[in-house]
Amino acid sequence: MRMLVRREHGEQELLEKLAAKGCGRAVAAEVVAELKAQDLVSDRRFVEALVDSRMRRGYGPLRIRHELQQRGIDAALIDDTVDVNDAVWLKQLRAVWAKKFGAAAPDDYRQWARQARFLQGRGYSAEQIKQVVPQVP
């Protein structure tokens, strides 16, 4: 219960944490099933909390989707929650880019490529970056 008080957990993540603490897999699965039945564990709430947290930290949809996949979240739930084509990502990308590099366009291709690499590392697609970061002639 202490784990659940601190933050939301996904079912798979909680199962792995319980197993790592020495709980048998079968017992851990029963505990997680009981917590799910009582609505104390919810993958949907976990996804919403993680997406909100990562968005506030400036991460893009590709990185968030990857993190959710790594944590064992169902692909359909990820698709329902994180829409890569949503306009909110472009708005966020503009804010992240302006905070890190200022609003001025890059002077040359090297600067543009450096900025694009940074933003790709944050989880934004090349297409999104091309829409926000001014191209160098």
N, CA and C atoms as a LAMMPS dump frame, in Angstrom:
ITEM: TIMESTEP
0
ITEM: NUMBER OF ATOMS
411
ITEM: BOX BOUNDS ff ff ff
-5.0000000000000000e+02 5.0000000000000000e+02
-5.0000000000000000e+02 5.0000000000000000e+02
-5.0000000000000000e+02 5.0000000000000000e+02
ITEM: ATOMS id mol type element x y z
1 1 1 N 0.824 -1.193 0
2 1 2 C 0 0 0
3 1 3 C 0.871 1.26 0
4 2 1 N 2.066 1.173 0.617
5 2 2 C 2.942 2.35 0.631
6 2 3 C 3.321 2.775 -0.79
7 3 1 N 3.498 1.821 -1.672
8 3 2 C 3.836 2.144 -3.064
9 3 3 C 2.707 2.929 -3.733
10 4 1 N 1.476 2.556 -3.436
11 4 2 C 0.328 3.192 -4.073
12 4 3 C 0.042 4.578 -3.515
13 5 1 N 0.476 4.836 -2.294
14 5 2 C 0.242 6.141 -1.685
15 5 3 C 1.101 7.203 -2.355
16 6 1 N 2.299 6.855 -2.747
17 6 2 C 3.235 7.834 -3.324
18 6 3 C 2.825 8.303 -4.713
19 7 1 N 2.404 7.363 -5.576
20 7 2 C 2.025 7.707 -6.943
21 7 3 C 1.243 6.549 -7.545
22 8 1 N 0.65 6.817 -8.702
23 8 2 C -0.068 5.766 -9.432
24 8 3 C 0.933 4.756 -9.98
25 9 1 N 0.522 3.519 -10.057
26 9 2 C 1.33 2.455 -10.646
27 9 3 C 0.48 1.702 -11.653
28 10 1 N 1.128 1.216 -12.695
29 10 2 C 0.468 0.323 -13.632
30 10 3 C 0.453 -1.08 -13.056
31 11 1 N -0.438 -1.911 -13.562
32 11 2 C -0.554 -3.276 -13.044
33 11 3 C 0.753 -4.043 -13.202
34 12 1 N 1.328 -4.005 -14.391
35 12 2 C 2.568 -4.734 -14.663
36 12 3 C 3.712 -4.209 -13.799
37 13 1 N 3.8 -2.9 -13.669
38 13 2 C 4.854 -2.288 -12.864
39 13 3 C 4.735 -2.719 -11.4
40 14 1 N 3.523 -2.706 -10.87
41 14 2 C 3.313 -3.107 -9.48
42 14 3 C 3.623 -4.586 -9.287
43 15 1 N 3.243 -5.381 -10.253
44 15 2 C 3.537 -6.818 -10.195
45 15 3 C 5.048 -7.057 -10.128
46 16 1 N 5.801 -6.348 -10.96
47 16 2 C 7.258 -6.498 -10.97
48 16 3 C 7.892 -5.992 -9.677
49 17 1 N 7.37 -4.898 -9.135
50 17 2 C 7.913 -4.37 -7.881
51 17 3 C 7.677 -5.334 -6.725
52 18 1 N 6.485 -5.917 -6.678
53 18 2 C 6.197 -6.88 -5.618
54 18 3 C 7.09 -8.115 -5.746
55 19 1 N 7.297 -8.562 -6.97
56 19 2 C 8.162 -9.722 -7.191
57 19 3 C 9.603 -9.4 -6.801
58 20 1 N 10.047 -8.191 -7.085
59 20 2 C 11.413 -7.785 -6.73
60 20 3 C 11.599 -7.694 -5.216
61 21 1 N 10.517 -7.445 -4.482
62 21 2 C 10.594 -7.356 -3.021
63 21 3 C 10.552 -8.734 -2.363
64 22 1 N 10.462 -9.799 -3.181
65 22 2 C 10.495 -11.146 -2.635
66 22 3 C 9.15 -11.842 -2.608
67 23 1 N 8.133 -11.194 -3.097
68 23 2 C 6.806 -11.791 -3.153
69 23 3 C 6.766 -12.746 -4.353
70 24 1 N 6.184 -13.905 -4.182
71 24 2 C 6.072 -14.852 -5.291
72 24 3 C 5.194 -14.305 -6.4
73 25 1 N 5.452 -14.724 -7.625
74 25 2 C 4.686 -14.216 -8.775
75 25 3 C 3.19 -14.489 -8.627
76 26 1 N 2.828 -15.665 -8.177
77 26 2 C 1.407 -16.017 -8.051
78 26 3 C 0.728 -15.147 -6.996
79 27 1 N 1.389 -14.956 -5.873
80 27 2 C 0.829 -14.123 -4.805
81 27 3 C 0.749 -12.669 -5.265
82 28 1 N 1.788 -12.202 -5.938
83 28 2 C 1.798 -10.823 -6.447
84 28 3 C 0.66 -10.612 -7.44
85 29 1 N 0.419 -11.6 -8.288
86 29 2 C -0.673 -11.489 -9.258
87 29 3 C -2.03 -11.426 -8.552
88 30 1 N -2.188 -12.216 -7.481
89 30 2 C -3.438 -12.178 -6.715
90 30 3 C -3.632 -10.819 -6.051
91 31 1 N -2.563 -10.286 -5.474
92 31 2 C -2.628 -8.987 -4.802
93 31 3 C -3.003 -7.891 -5.81
94 32 1 N -2.356 -7.9 -6.966
95 32 2 C -2.642 -6.894 -7.99
96 32 3 C -4.075 -7.045 -8.494
97 33 1 N -4.561 -8.266 -8.663
98 33 2 C -5.943 -8.489 -9.105
99 33 3 C -6.93 -7.958 -8.072
100 34 1 N -6.644 -8.179 -6.798
101 34 2 C -7.515 -7.676 -5.73
102 34 3 C -7.508 -6.149 -5.68
103 35 1 N -6.334 -5.555 -5.824
104 35 2 C -6.24 -4.091 -5.842
105 35 3 C -6.966 -3.505 -7.052
106 36 1 N -6.892 -4.205 -8.172
107 36 2 C -7.599 -3.757 -9.371
108 36 3 C -9.109 -3.856 -9.16
109 37 1 N -9.569 -4.922 -8.526
110 37 2 C -10.997 -5.092 -8.254
111 37 3 C -11.513 -3.985 -7.335
112 38 1 N -10.675 -3.513 -6.429
113 38 2 C -11.06 -2.429 -5.515
114 38 3 C -10.813 -1.052 -6.142
115 39 1 N -10.362 -1.027 -7.387
116 39 2 C -10.053 0.199 -8.129
117 39 3 C -8.947 1.021 -7.46
118 40 1 N -8.034 0.332 -6.794
119 40 2 C -6.881 1.005 -6.202
120 40 3 C -5.709 1.054 -7.177
121 41 1 N -5.751 0.181 -8.179
122 41 2 C -4.743 0.172 -9.243
123 41 3 C -5.494 0.277 -10.564
124 42 1 N -5.073 1.22 -11.381
125 42 2 C -5.722 1.408 -12.672
126 42 3 C -4.676 1.819 -13.699
127 43 1 N -4.576 1.054 -14.766
128 43 2 C -3.64 1.411 -15.832
129 43 3 C -4.026 2.744 -16.464
130 44 1 N -5.32 3.009 -16.599
131 44 2 C -5.774 4.261 -17.212
132 44 3 C -5.334 5.467 -16.374
133 45 1 N -5.533 5.406 -15.069
134 45 2 C -5.093 6.512 -14.2
135 45 3 C -3.588 6.661 -14.239
136 46 1 N -2.877 5.535 -14.269
137 46 2 C -1.42 5.576 -14.329
138 46 3 C -0.951 6.258 -15.612
139 47 1 N -1.56 5.895 -16.736
140 47 2 C -1.185 6.489 -18.028
141 47 3 C -1.456 7.986 -18.01
142 48 1 N -2.612 8.386 -17.533
143 48 2 C -2.943 9.815 -17.481
144 48 3 C -1.963 10.586 -16.608
145 49 1 N -1.606 10.027 -15.462
146 49 2 C -0.666 10.693 -14.554
147 49 3 C 0.719 10.786 -15.183
148 50 1 N 1.17 9.715 -15.814
149 50 2 C 2.505 9.726 -16.418
150 50 3 C 2.564 10.685 -17.601
151 51 1 N 1.546 10.688 -18.436
152 51 2 C 1.528 11.594 -19.589
153 51 3 C 1.544 13.04 -19.11
154 52 1 N 0.728 13.352 -18.114
155 52 2 C 0.694 14.718 -17.578
156 52 3 C 2.053 15.109 -17.006
157 53 1 N 2.666 14.221 -16.259
158 53 2 C 3.974 14.5 -15.66
159 53 3 C 5.047 14.731 -16.719
160 54 1 N 5.087 13.864 -17.711
161 54 2 C 6.113 13.983 -18.753
162 54 3 C 5.881 15.206 -19.64
163 55 1 N 4.633 15.541 -19.889
164 55 2 C 4.339 16.733 -20.693
165 55 3 C 4.824 17.989 -19.966
166 56 1 N 4.595 18.049 -18.655
167 56 2 C 5.045 19.209 -17.887
168 56 3 C 6.563 19.327 -17.908
169 57 1 N 7.256 18.215 -18.079
170 57 2 C 8.72 18.235 -18.128
171 57 3 C 9.252 18.441 -19.544
172 58 1 N 8.359 18.593 -20.526
173 58 2 C 8.761 18.923 -21.879
174 58 3 C 9.04 17.746 -22.792
175 59 1 N 8.609 16.566 -22.43
176 59 2 C 8.839 15.401 -23.276
177 59 3 C 7.746 15.264 -24.322
178 60 1 N 8.117 14.71 -25.464
179 60 2 C 7.21 14.566 -26.588
180 60 3 C 6.497 13.232 -26.609
181 61 1 N 5.593 13.075 -27.576
182 61 2 C 4.742 11.889 -27.629
183 61 3 C 5.492 10.588 -27.898
184 62 1 N 6.539 10.635 -28.7
185 62 2 C 7.258 9.398 -29.013
186 62 3 C 7.961 8.842 -27.774
187 63 1 N 8.572 9.714 -27.014
188 63 2 C 9.264 9.269 -25.794
189 63 3 C 8.261 8.768 -24.755
190 64 1 N 7.148 9.467 -24.623
191 64 2 C 6.128 9.049 -23.655
192 64 3 C 5.542 7.699 -24.058
193 65 1 N 5.236 7.528 -25.341
194 65 2 C 4.711 6.243 -25.811
195 65 3 C 5.701 5.106 -25.526
196 66 1 N 6.975 5.361 -25.787
197 66 2 C 7.998 4.345 -25.546
198 66 3 C 8.072 3.991 -24.056
199 67 1 N 8.014 4.993 -23.202
200 67 2 C 8.083 4.738 -21.767
201 67 3 C 6.884 3.917 -21.304
202 68 1 N 5.714 4.22 -21.835
203 68 2 C 4.526 3.452 -21.466
204 68 3 C 4.638 2 -21.941
205 69 1 N 5.171 1.801 -23.143
206 69 2 C 5.365 0.444 -23.652
207 69 3 C 6.338 -0.32 -22.769
208 70 1 N 7.405 0.345 -22.323
209 70 2 C 8.4 -0.29 -21.466
210 70 3 C 7.803 -0.695 -20.116
211 71 1 N 6.781 0.019 -19.687
212 71 2 C 6.152 -0.272 -18.4
213 71 3 C 5.007 -1.265 -18.513
214 72 1 N 4.826 -1.851 -19.689
215 72 2 C 3.856 -2.927 -19.86
216 72 3 C 2.419 -2.481 -20.054
217 73 1 N 2.214 -1.268 -20.524
218 73 2 C 0.864 -0.773 -20.751
219 73 3 C 0.362 -1.275 -22.104
220 74 1 N -0.908 -1.617 -22.16
221 74 2 C -1.539 -2.124 -23.37
222 74 3 C -1.467 -1.098 -24.498
223 75 1 N -1.144 -1.556 -25.697
224 75 2 C -0.978 -0.669 -26.85
225 75 3 C -2.261 0.104 -27.176
226 76 1 N -3.416 -0.523 -27.012
227 76 2 C -4.677 0.164 -27.298
228 76 3 C -4.893 1.336 -26.342
229 77 1 N -4.544 1.156 -25.093
230 77 2 C -4.673 2.234 -24.109
231 77 3 C -3.703 3.372 -24.422
232 78 1 N -2.509 3.027 -24.849
233 78 2 C -1.53 4.046 -25.244
234 78 3 C -2.061 4.831 -26.439
235 79 1 N -2.592 4.13 -27.432
236 79 2 C -3.131 4.792 -28.624
237 79 3 C -4.294 5.725 -28.271
238 80 1 N -5.129 5.307 -27.322
239 80 2 C -6.264 6.14 -26.909
240 80 3 C -5.819 7.401 -26.183
241 81 1 N -4.717 7.321 -25.459
242 81 2 C -4.288 8.422 -24.601
243 81 3 C -3.293 9.36 -25.27
244 82 1 N -2.339 8.819 -26.012
245 82 2 C -1.269 9.628 -26.603
246 82 3 C -1.435 9.657 -28.116
247 83 1 N -2.015 10.736 -28.624
248 83 2 C -2.195 10.917 -30.058
249 83 3 C -1.045 11.772 -30.577
250 84 1 N -0.162 11.181 -31.345
251 84 2 C 1.027 11.866 -31.847
252 84 3 C 0.654 13.059 -32.718
253 85 1 N -0.476 13.001 -33.382
254 85 2 C -0.885 14.06 -34.306
255 85 3 C -1.688 15.18 -33.641
256 86 1 N -1.849 15.133 -32.348
257 86 2 C -2.598 16.171 -31.641
258 86 3 C -1.825 17.491 -31.689
259 87 1 N -2.537 18.581 -31.865
260 87 2 C -1.908 19.905 -31.986
261 87 3 C -1.234 20.35 -30.7
262 88 1 N -1.615 19.779 -29.59
263 88 2 C -1.008 20.161 -28.312
264 88 3 C 0.505 19.885 -28.304
265 89 1 N 0.928 18.876 -29.066
266 89 2 C 2.36 18.55 -29.103
267 89 3 C 3.157 19.628 -29.819
268 90 1 N 2.592 20.207 -30.869
269 90 2 C 3.292 21.293 -31.567
270 90 3 C 3.428 22.511 -30.661
271 91 1 N 2.374 22.806 -29.923
272 91 2 C 2.42 23.933 -28.988
273 91 3 C 3.501 23.686 -27.934
274 92 1 N 3.534 22.492 -27.419
275 92 2 C 4.533 22.158 -26.405
276 92 3 C 5.939 22.188 -27.002
277 93 1 N 6.08 21.684 -28.214
278 93 2 C 7.381 21.684 -28.889
279 93 3 C 7.89 23.111 -29.058
280 94 1 N 7.014 24.024 -29.437
281 94 2 C 7.419 25.432 -29.568
282 94 3 C 7.936 25.976 -28.241
283 95 1 N 7.246 25.634 -27.16
284 95 2 C 7.65 26.116 -25.836
285 95 3 C 8.998 25.53 -25.421
286 96 1 N 9.2 24.238 -25.661
287 96 2 C 10.466 23.588 -25.31
288 96 3 C 11.6 24.178 -26.137
289 97 1 N 11.367 24.358 -27.428
290 97 2 C 12.391 24.912 -28.312
291 97 3 C 12.749 26.344 -27.911
292 98 1 N 11.74 27.162 -27.641
293 98 2 C 11.99 28.557 -27.27
294 98 3 C 12.718 28.644 -25.93
295 99 1 N 12.379 27.783 -25.002
296 99 2 C 13.04 27.807 -23.693
297 99 3 C 14.511 27.423 -23.813
298 100 1 N 14.794 26.441 -24.626
299 100 2 C 16.172 25.946 -24.747
300 100 3 C 17.016 26.807 -25.683
301 101 1 N 16.452 27.252 -26.808
302 101 2 C 17.256 27.906 -27.843
303 101 3 C 16.852 29.345 -28.138
304 102 1 N 15.809 29.848 -27.508
305 102 2 C 15.334 31.182 -27.839
306 102 3 C 14.464 31.125 -29.083
307 103 1 N 13.879 32.244 -29.424
308 103 2 C 12.942 32.253 -30.553
309 103 3 C 13.615 32.54 -31.887
310 104 1 N 14.906 32.821 -31.882
311 104 2 C 15.606 33.142 -33.13
312 104 3 C 15.873 31.872 -33.939
313 105 1 N 15.78 32.005 -35.236
314 105 2 C 16.054 30.875 -36.127
315 105 3 C 17.537 30.51 -36.071
316 106 1 N 17.876 29.241 -36.267
317 106 2 C 19.278 28.844 -36.295
318 106 3 C 20.022 29.536 -37.441
319 107 1 N 21.3 29.86 -37.217
320 107 2 C 22.097 30.574 -38.212
321 107 3 C 22.544 29.695 -39.37
322 108 1 N 22.854 28.446 -39.063
323 108 2 C 23.346 27.562 -40.114
324 108 3 C 22.799 26.15 -39.898
325 109 1 N 23.152 25.273 -40.818
326 109 2 C 22.626 23.908 -40.765
327 109 3 C 23.116 23.16 -39.532
328 110 1 N 24.349 23.396 -39.113
329 110 2 C 24.878 22.715 -37.91
330 110 3 C 24.045 23.043 -36.683
331 111 1 N 23.692 24.314 -36.523
332 111 2 C 22.858 24.708 -35.385
333 111 3 C 21.474 24.084 -35.495
334 112 1 N 20.917 24.089 -36.706
335 112 2 C 19.601 23.494 -36.895
336 112 3 C 19.634 22.001 -36.544
337 113 1 N 20.669 21.298 -36.991
338 113 2 C 20.791 19.863 -36.735
339 113 3 C 20.966 19.59 -35.232
340 114 1 N 21.723 20.436 -34.558
341 114 2 C 21.916 20.274 -33.105
342 114 3 C 20.591 20.447 -32.377
343 115 1 N 19.829 21.446 -32.764
344 115 2 C 18.532 21.683 -32.148
345 115 3 C 17.568 20.532 -32.439
346 116 1 N 17.59 20.055 -33.673
347 116 2 C 16.711 18.946 -34.056
348 116 3 C 17.061 17.681 -33.274
349 117 1 N 18.35 17.4 -33.102
350 117 2 C 18.76 16.222 -32.323
351 117 3 C 18.283 16.324 -30.882
352 118 1 N 18.416 17.504 -30.294
353 118 2 C 17.943 17.701 -28.92
354 118 3 C 16.444 17.411 -28.826
355 119 1 N 15.682 17.965 -29.757
356 119 2 C 14.229 17.793 -29.725
357 119 3 C 13.817 16.356 -30.027
358 120 1 N 14.56 15.681 -30.891
359 120 2 C 14.269 14.264 -31.137
360 120 3 C 14.545 13.446 -29.878
361 121 1 N 15.584 13.79 -29.158
362 121 2 C 15.876 13.11 -27.897
363 121 3 C 14.783 13.317 -26.864
364 122 1 N 14.094 14.42 -26.972
365 122 2 C 12.981 14.706 -26.073
366 122 3 C 11.72 13.946 -26.472
367 123 1 N 11.706 13.392 -27.679
368 123 2 C 10.574 12.555 -28.075
369 123 3 C 9.659 13.157 -29.106
370 124 1 N 10.16 14.125 -29.88
371 124 2 C 9.357 14.723 -30.939
372 124 3 C 9.788 14.137 -32.275
373 125 1 N 8.835 14.008 -33.194
374 125 2 C 9.134 13.417 -34.497
375 125 3 C 9.826 14.442 -35.388
376 126 1 N 10.495 13.956 -36.409
377 126 2 C 11.181 14.833 -37.361
378 126 3 C 10.175 15.745 -38.053
379 127 1 N 8.996 15.228 -38.35
380 127 2 C 7.965 16.039 -38.998
381 127 3 C 7.515 17.183 -38.091
382 128 1 N 7.336 16.906 -36.823
383 128 2 C 6.953 17.959 -35.878
384 128 3 C 8.049 19.015 -35.775
385 129 1 N 9.29 18.572 -35.742
386 129 2 C 10.419 19.5 -35.619
387 129 3 C 10.499 20.386 -36.854
388 130 1 N 10.282 19.822 -38.018
389 130 2 C 10.315 20.613 -39.264
390 130 3 C 9.22 21.671 -39.279
391 131 1 N 8.1 21.411 -38.622
392 131 2 C 7.014 22.374 -38.584
393 131 3 C 7.298 23.529 -37.629
394 132 1 N 8.143 23.308 -36.635
395 132 2 C 8.357 24.321 -35.599
396 132 3 C 9.69 25.053 -35.771
397 133 1 N 10.762 24.326 -35.962
398 133 2 C 12.09 24.947 -36.053
399 133 3 C 12.312 25.446 -37.475
400 134 1 N 12.562 26.753 -37.652
401 134 2 C 12.75 27.303 -38.996
402 134 3 C 13.933 26.652 -39.722
403 135 1 N 13.712 26.285 -40.955
404 135 2 C 14.751 25.673 -41.774
405 135 3 C 15.787 26.727 -42.186
406 136 1 N 17.01 26.297 -42.332
407 136 2 C 18.078 27.175 -42.794
408 136 3 C 18.146 27.052 -44.313
409 137 1 N 18.19 28.18 -45.03
410 137 2 C 18.221 28.088 -46.496
411 137 3 C 19.509 27.496 -47.024
